[in-house]
Amino acid sequence: MKHYVAVSFTAATLTASAIALATVANPAPSGPSTLDQTVRTLEASGYHVIVNRMGAAPSAQCTVSAVRPGQTHCTEDSRGDSSINTTITSKTVYIDATC
């Protein structure tokens, strides 16, 4: 009897994992994105963007080679409640660009 329970549990776990991975997987970008486009998108999402450029070409000719997360600053307070509220005050992201 224990064997059937273990097999059922394992099958359910594998099925749930497969569904979770399928929903998380997003298609990769179709090609290199421009620096200006990436900066605008991240700033619109609330990030403070720091660009590390390699080369001297104008930013319109730069492509993004990497996007790395930076430090996130947040504050926590209870505001008189027993529950603690976390508020993100700033998010930083680093962009490596090849020009």
PyMOL commands that set and color helices and strands:
alter all, ss='L'
color gray80, all
select helices_A, chain A and resi 2-24+35-44+59-61
alter helices_A, ss='H'
color red, helices_A
select strands_A, chain A and resi 47-54+63-77+85-98
alter strands_A, ss='S'
color yellow, strands_A
deselect
rebuild
show_as cartoon
